[in-house]
């Protein structure tokens, strides 16, 4: 009976170790995914800001084309 309990303990200890390692990998993967999402968000925000600036410049250029010119 003692030997059987020792085997069970060893098996459960190994399973606990395996689960801890798996959880660690999941948390590391989550951190990488979070960092990737933040980088994507920052890039998308930069692209949107750049696009807004380009549209503003184009609008100002179009407005200046419609102003009367002095002769």
C-alpha positions as CSV (number, residue, x, y, z in Angstrom):
1,X,0.0,0.0,0.0
2,X,2.8,2.4,0.8
3,X,4.4,1.7,-2.6
4,X,1.2,2.3,-4.4
5,X,0.8,5.7,-2.5
6,X,4.4,6.6,-3.5
7,X,3.6,5.8,-7.2
8,X,0.5,7.9,-7.0
9,X,2.4,10.8,-5.4
10,X,5.1,10.6,-8.0
11,X,2.5,10.6,-10.8
12,X,0.6,13.5,-9.3
13,X,3.8,15.4,-8.7
14,X,4.8,14.9,-12.3
15,X,1.4,16.0,-13.6
16,X,1.5,19.1,-11.4
17,X,4.9,20.0,-12.8
18,X,3.7,19.4,-16.4
19,X,0.7,21.6,-15.8
20,X,2.9,24.4,-14.2
21,X,5.1,24.3,-17.3
22,X,2.1,24.4,-19.6
23,X,0.7,27.3,-17.7
24,X,4.0,29.2,-17.9
25,X,4.1,28.7,-21.7
26,X,0.5,29.9,-22.0
27,X,1.3,33.0,-20.0
28,X,4.4,33.7,-22.1
29,X,2.4,33.3,-25.3
30,X,-0.3,35.6,-23.9
31,X,2.4,38.2,-23.2
32,X,3.7,38.0,-26.8
33,X,0.2,38.2,-28.3
34,X,-0.5,41.3,-26.1
35,X,2.7,43.0,-27.2
36,X,1.9,42.2,-30.9
37,X,-1.6,43.6,-30.5
38,X,-0.3,46.8,-28.9
39,X,2.2,47.2,-31.8
40,X,-0.6,46.7,-34.3
41,X,-2.8,49.2,-32.5
42,X,0.1,51.8,-32.4
43,X,0.8,51.2,-36.1
44,X,-2.9,51.5,-37.1
45,X,-3.2,54.7,-35.0
46,X,-0.1,56.1,-36.8
47,X,-1.5,55.3,-40.2
48,X,-4.8,56.9,-39.3
49,X,-3.1,60.0,-38.1
50,X,-0.9,60.2,-41.2
51,X,-4.0,59.7,-43.4
52,X,-5.8,62.5,-41.6
53,X,-2.9,64.8,-42.1
54,X,-2.7,64.0,-45.8
55,X,-6.4,64.7,-46.2
56,X,-6.1,68.0,-44.4
57,X,-3.2,69.1,-46.6
58,X,-5.1,68.1,-49.7
59,X,-8.2,70.0,-48.5
60,X,-6.1,73.1,-47.9
61,X,-4.5,72.8,-51.3
62,X,-7.9,72.4,-53.0
63,X,-9.2,75.5,-51.1
64,X,-6.2,77.6,-52.1
65,X,-6.8,76.6,-55.7
66,X,-10.3,78.1,-55.5
67,X,-9.2,81.5,-54.1
68,X,-9.3,84.4,-56.5
69,X,-5.9,85.4,-57.7
70,X,-4.7,89.0,-58.0
71,X,-3.8,90.2,-61.4
